[in-house]
Every structure is written in C-alpha cells, then in structure tokens.
Amino acid sequence: MTMEILFSEFDYERAKDYCASIENFSVKLAIAYVVSIFSIKFYMKDRKAYDLQIPLSIWNAILSVFSALGFFYTFSTFLSVARKHGFSHITTHISEVYTDKTCGYWVFLWVLSKTPELIDTIFIVLRKRPLMFMHWYHHAFTSYYAIVNYWEENAHMIWLVWMNYGIHALMYGYYFLRAIRVNVSPKVAQTITTMQMIQMTIAILAQLHVGILAFTTTGPYAVTFRGWFIGMFMLTTYLALWIRFYNISYYNNGGKKYVAHMNSNVKKA
C-alpha cells in the first residue's frame, strides 16, 4: 500500500485515508523505537563503537538533498498561495499547498519521512555518541504529530513543513560535511540551532492564530482540537528543550559545545 500510494499520481483524499489507517501503527512504532534504541545502547555498553563513516555520510547526503527538494517544491507554492489569499487563509484553510499534485505530494512525503528519520538515532547509539532526551523524544513524537495533523486536516501544519524542510536541508548538509571530516565553523551549528528555535516559535504563533480564531469566531477553519493540542504541546516542549540545549551548549560554562567543536576542528587541521 505504501509503495503504491507513493508511486501513483498524488491524490490528497487518498493520502489522508492512508495516514488515518497508520495512526495506531505510528504509536506502536514510536514505542518500539524507544525500546530498540535503549536496548542497542545497553548492548553497546561494553563493546567498541562502530565507525560507520561511509553509511552515515550517504544517509546525511540523501536526507539533505531530499529536504532541499521538499523545501523548493513546498515553499514556492506556499508563497504563491499566500500572495493570492493571505497568510491567514493558508493557516486556516486546506489550500493548494495540500491538494496540488506536486506541492501536496511533497507535504505528504514530509509526513511519511518522519518514520525513516528514526534511523538517525541508530547511528548515534551504534557509534556510542551521547543520546540526548531532546533527540529521541522529538523523533518519537514528530511522526505521530504529522500523521494526526495531516489526516485530520490541520492547515497550520504547512508552516512547520516548509520550514522543517529548509532547516533539514542545511542541518543534514552540515552533518554530511562533519561525517566526511570537513572542518566546519561551530557558528554553523549554532546558527542551525537558532533557526530551529525560530521555526518552532513561528509554528506556535501560526497555531495560536488559528486557535484564537476557532475559539472566538464561527468561521469554518481547518483545525481540530486534538491536532491543535498535540501540535501546541509538541512545539512548546521542543522549544523549551532547544532553548535549554542552546544555553548549555553556547552560554553555560563558556559554551562547552562551542569550545569542544573548535578543539575538534583544530585537531583535524
């Protein structure tokens, strides 16, 4: 079914039905994901870390290119619809960004891509890198959020889709360069983290906009309470975690992540 819907002409209604059919599976997958990564982490405790440079480089390159294409196809249509109908309309109504054969398909791909992105964590635990709560929590949650908000027709999600595509294109490109051991300024990582926080803030504001309209007026808006609540909970917790990470990495103790990154580059030079 997944292959069939991916490689046939895009149909928004069919894509929604498919996401509705896999909602329960996405919950089970999230649980299996958490159990698996901690099981692998335990298994690797007294074992030598795998290098995995080549597969990691390929993986990051694929995700960077995929995300860049997703940003190109979704952002251009997003701007076109926003110019025609306004930003409020695009946030509160299902428009061409969801139904268009090309843009809509890439929005659907974004929803589905949150599942294979779980592989990121497998690389972390097999390479015995630090496994942060913010990492596995956001991977486990995002897929469920995307599936529910997509099939329940929560129009506000489009803001997160195109922004996330754009940031991931840069982020995975950065990871690719690091994986092939290219010296990259630590300012790049700091900038990407800043962009992630801005992304979450904008997405929260978009949800607040449609939420206020839905609760104070009687207009027909493409929003459900469940999808809206899941989105607000997810985004606010993500933002809090990213702010904490930013402070620890770049401010507390003289910015230990920044210093460690600088030292790493010096050793490679």
C-alpha positions as CSV (number, residue, x, y, z in Angstrom):
1,M,0.0,0.0,0.0
2,T,2.8,2.4,0.9
3,M,4.7,1.8,-2.3
4,E,1.5,2.0,-4.4
5,I,0.4,5.4,-2.9
6,L,4.0,6.8,-3.3
7,F,4.4,5.9,-6.9
8,S,1.0,6.6,-8.3
9,E,-0.5,10.1,-9.1
10,F,-1.0,12.0,-5.9
11,D,-4.5,12.2,-4.5
12,Y,-5.0,14.2,-1.3
13,E,-8.1,12.3,-0.1
14,R,-6.4,9.0,-0.6
15,A,-3.2,10.3,1.2
16,K,-5.4,11.4,4.2
17,D,-7.1,8.0,4.3
18,Y,-3.7,6.3,4.3
19,C,-2.4,8.4,7.2
20,A,-5.6,7.7,9.2
21,S,-5.1,4.0,8.6
22,I,-1.5,4.1,10.0
23,E,-2.1,6.3,13.1
24,N,-2.2,3.4,15.5
25,F,0.8,1.8,13.9
26,S,2.8,5.1,14.4
27,V,2.1,4.9,18.1
28,K,3.4,1.3,18.3
29,L,6.4,2.2,16.1
30,A,7.3,5.1,18.5
31,I,7.2,2.7,21.4
32,A,9.2,0.1,19.6
33,Y,11.7,2.8,18.6
34,V,12.3,3.9,22.1
35,V,12.7,0.3,23.4
36,S,15.0,-0.5,20.5
37,I,17.4,2.4,20.8
38,F,17.9,1.9,24.6
39,S,18.3,-1.9,24.0
40,I,21.0,-1.2,21.5
41,K,22.6,1.4,23.8
42,F,22.7,-1.2,26.6
43,Y,24.1,-3.8,24.1
44,M,26.8,-1.4,23.1
45,K,27.8,-0.5,26.6
46,D,30.9,-2.8,26.8
47,R,31.5,-3.0,23.1
48,K,33.6,-1.0,20.7
49,A,31.8,1.8,18.8
50,Y,31.2,1.3,15.1
51,D,32.8,4.0,12.8
52,L,30.0,3.9,10.1
53,Q,31.5,6.9,8.3
54,I,30.5,5.8,4.8
55,P,26.9,4.8,5.6
56,L,26.4,7.9,7.8
57,S,27.8,10.2,5.1
58,I,25.5,8.7,2.5
59,W,22.5,8.9,4.8
60,N,23.1,12.5,5.6
61,A,23.6,13.4,1.9
62,I,20.4,11.7,0.9
63,L,18.4,13.5,3.6
64,S,20.0,16.8,2.8
65,V,19.1,16.5,-0.9
66,F,15.6,15.2,-0.2
67,S,14.9,18.1,2.2
68,A,16.2,20.7,-0.2
69,L,13.8,19.4,-2.9
70,G,11.0,19.4,-0.4
71,F,11.7,23.0,0.5
72,F,11.9,24.0,-3.1
73,Y,8.5,22.5,-4.0
74,T,6.6,23.4,-0.9
75,F,7.9,26.9,-0.2
76,S,7.3,28.2,-3.8
77,T,3.6,27.0,-3.6
78,F,3.3,28.4,-0.1
79,L,4.3,31.8,-1.2
80,S,2.1,31.7,-4.3
81,V,-1.0,30.8,-2.2
82,A,-0.1,33.4,0.5
83,R,0.2,36.1,-2.1
84,K,-3.2,35.2,-3.6
85,H,-5.2,34.6,-0.4
86,G,-3.1,35.9,2.5
87,F,-1.2,34.1,5.3
88,S,-4.3,33.8,7.5
89,H,-6.0,31.8,4.8
90,I,-3.1,29.4,4.3
91,T,-3.0,28.8,8.1
92,T,-6.8,28.2,8.5
93,H,-7.9,26.5,5.2
94,I,-6.8,23.5,3.2
95,S,-5.4,25.1,0.1
96,E,-3.3,24.1,-2.9
97,V,-0.3,23.5,-0.6
98,Y,-2.1,20.3,0.4
99,T,-4.0,19.4,-2.7
100,D,-1.6,20.4,-5.5
101,K,-0.2,17.3,-7.3
102,T,3.4,18.4,-6.7
103,C,3.4,20.5,-3.5
104,G,0.7,18.3,-1.9
105,Y,2.8,15.2,-2.7
106,W,5.9,16.7,-1.0
107,V,3.8,17.7,2.0
108,F,2.7,14.0,2.2
109,L,6.3,12.9,1.8
110,W,7.3,15.1,4.7
111,V,4.7,13.3,6.9
112,L,6.0,9.9,5.9
113,S,9.7,10.9,6.1
114,K,9.4,11.3,9.9
115,T,9.5,7.5,10.1
116,P,12.8,6.7,8.3
117,E,14.4,9.7,10.1
118,L,14.3,7.4,13.2
119,I,17.4,5.8,11.7
120,D,19.4,8.9,12.8
121,T,19.3,7.5,16.3
122,I,20.5,4.1,15.3
123,F,23.7,5.8,14.1
124,I,24.1,7.6,17.4
125,V,23.8,4.5,19.6
126,L,25.9,2.3,17.4
127,R,28.7,5.0,17.3
128,K,28.3,5.4,21.1
129,R,27.6,9.1,20.8
130,P,25.6,10.9,23.6
131,L,21.9,10.1,23.3
132,M,20.1,13.2,24.5
133,F,16.5,13.2,25.7
134,M,15.6,16.0,23.2
135,H,16.8,13.9,20.3
136,W,14.8,10.7,20.9
137,Y,11.8,12.5,22.3
138,H,11.4,14.7,19.2
139,H,11.9,11.8,16.9
140,A,9.4,9.6,18.7
141,F,6.8,12.4,18.8
142,T,7.0,14.1,15.4
143,S,5.8,11.2,13.3
144,Y,2.6,10.9,15.3
145,Y,2.0,14.6,15.2
146,A,2.5,14.7,11.5
147,I,0.2,11.8,10.8
148,V,-2.6,13.1,13.0
149,N,-2.5,16.7,11.8
150,Y,-2.3,15.6,8.2
151,W,-5.3,13.3,8.1
152,E,-7.4,15.5,10.4
153,E,-6.8,18.5,8.1
154,N,-5.0,20.9,10.4
155,A,-3.9,23.5,7.9
156,H,-1.4,25.2,10.2
157,M,1.0,22.3,9.8
158,I,2.2,23.7,6.5
159,W,4.2,26.3,8.3
160,L,6.2,23.6,10.0
161,V,6.5,21.5,6.8
162,W,8.3,24.0,4.6
163,M,10.4,25.5,7.4
164,N,11.5,22.0,8.6
165,Y,12.4,21.0,5.0
166,G,14.6,24.1,4.7
167,I,16.4,23.7,8.0
168,H,16.9,19.9,7.5
169,A,18.5,20.6,4.1
170,L,21.1,22.7,5.9
171,M,21.3,20.5,9.0
172,Y,21.9,17.3,7.2
173,G,24.2,19.0,4.8
174,Y,26.2,20.1,7.9
175,Y,26.1,16.6,9.3
176,F,27.3,15.3,5.9
177,L,30.4,17.6,6.0
178,R,31.1,16.6,9.5
179,A,30.8,12.9,8.6
180,I,33.4,13.2,5.8
181,R,35.6,15.1,8.3
182,V,35.4,18.5,6.8
183,N,36.2,21.4,9.1
184,V,33.1,23.4,9.6
185,S,32.9,26.5,11.8
186,P,30.9,25.9,15.0
187,K,29.0,29.0,14.2
188,V,27.2,26.9,11.6
189,A,25.8,24.5,14.2
190,Q,24.8,27.5,16.4
191,T,23.0,29.2,13.5
192,I,21.1,26.0,12.7
193,T,20.0,25.6,16.3
194,T,18.9,29.3,16.3
195,M,16.9,28.6,13.1
196,Q,15.2,25.6,14.7
197,M,14.1,27.7,17.6
198,I,12.7,30.4,15.3
199,Q,11.0,27.7,13.3
200,M,9.2,26.4,16.4
201,T,8.3,29.9,17.5
202,I,6.7,30.7,14.1
203,A,4.8,27.4,14.1
204,I,3.5,28.2,17.6
205,L,2.3,31.6,16.5
206,A,0.6,30.1,13.5
207,Q,-1.2,27.7,15.8
208,L,-2.2,30.4,18.2
209,H,-3.6,32.4,15.3
210,V,-5.9,29.6,14.1
211,G,-6.7,28.6,17.7
212,I,-7.9,32.1,18.7
213,L,-10.0,32.3,15.5
214,A,-11.5,28.9,16.0
215,F,-12.5,29.6,19.6
216,T,-13.7,33.2,19.2
217,T,-15.4,33.1,15.8
218,T,-17.8,30.8,14.0
219,G,-15.9,30.6,10.7
220,P,-15.1,27.2,9.1
221,Y,-11.5,26.6,9.9
222,A,-9.3,23.6,9.0
223,V,-8.4,22.7,12.6
224,T,-9.3,20.1,15.1
225,F,-8.8,20.3,18.8
226,R,-6.8,17.1,19.0
227,G,-4.5,18.1,16.2
228,W,-4.1,21.6,17.6
229,F,-3.4,20.4,21.2
230,I,-0.9,17.8,20.0
231,G,0.9,20.5,18.0
232,M,1.0,23.0,20.8
233,F,2.2,20.5,23.3
234,M,4.9,19.2,21.0
235,L,6.1,22.6,19.8
236,T,6.2,24.2,23.2
237,T,8.1,21.3,24.7
238,Y,10.5,21.2,21.8
239,L,11.1,25.0,22.1
240,A,11.8,24.6,25.8
241,L,14.3,21.7,25.2
242,W,16.0,23.6,22.4
243,I,16.4,26.7,24.4
244,R,17.9,24.7,27.3
245,F,20.3,22.9,24.8
246,Y,21.3,26.3,23.3
247,N,22.1,27.8,26.7
248,I,24.1,24.7,27.8
249,S,26.0,24.5,24.5
250,Y,26.8,28.1,23.8
251,Y,26.5,30.0,27.1
252,N,26.9,27.9,30.2
253,N,30.5,27.2,31.3
254,G,31.8,29.3,28.5
255,G,29.9,27.5,25.8
256,K,31.3,23.9,26.2
257,K,29.8,22.6,22.9
258,Y,31.3,25.6,21.0
259,V,34.7,25.1,22.6
260,A,34.6,21.3,22.0
261,H,33.7,21.9,18.4
262,M,36.6,24.4,18.0
263,N,39.1,21.9,19.6
264,S,37.8,19.1,17.3
265,N,38.5,21.3,14.2
266,V,41.9,22.2,15.5
267,K,42.9,18.5,15.9
268,K,41.8,17.7,12.4
269,A,43.6,20.6,10.8
